[in-house]
Amino acid sequence: MRVLVIEDEAKVGSFIKRALEEENYAVDLCTDGARGLELAGSSSYDLIVVDLMIPEVPGLDVIRRLRADKITAPILILTALSQTDQKVKGLDAGADDYLTKP
């Protein structure tokens, strides 16, 4: 299974990548939305994990563009934003699930 993680916090990104690799997932990690869009457009992923507060292209815009480009991989939002309206916006943008960071 191949996973793309778009996370700008180095420690969080490394932790997620390491944990998934320990479970035998192939993981690509990038730190901004523009690079995430490039990777998602050039490779096939089984899951895309997106933080909402990332540089270059914000997470919600990344999700909208992925769906507009007909990328059908499940998208999980992993973010510190926990307000109900933010969750609704994320799911409405095309994410499949929303998880808040502790």
C-alpha angles and dihedrals in degrees: 000000000000122000132189115205118194106191128143098197105089097209094047092046092049092048093051092045094048093046093050093045090052086059090052098257119143106234133194114193126196133170105217140045097242092057090043090056090049093051094044091050095049102041138039117246132188092206136013120203114198132187112210097218102061130134129253098020116021118238096251090053090048090054093047092049093047091053092044087053089054095247103159102184112126112265122212118193111214110184146138090238107104107167116124093235090054090052091050091050091050094050092043089053089061107272117142096212141005125216125180121219116242 
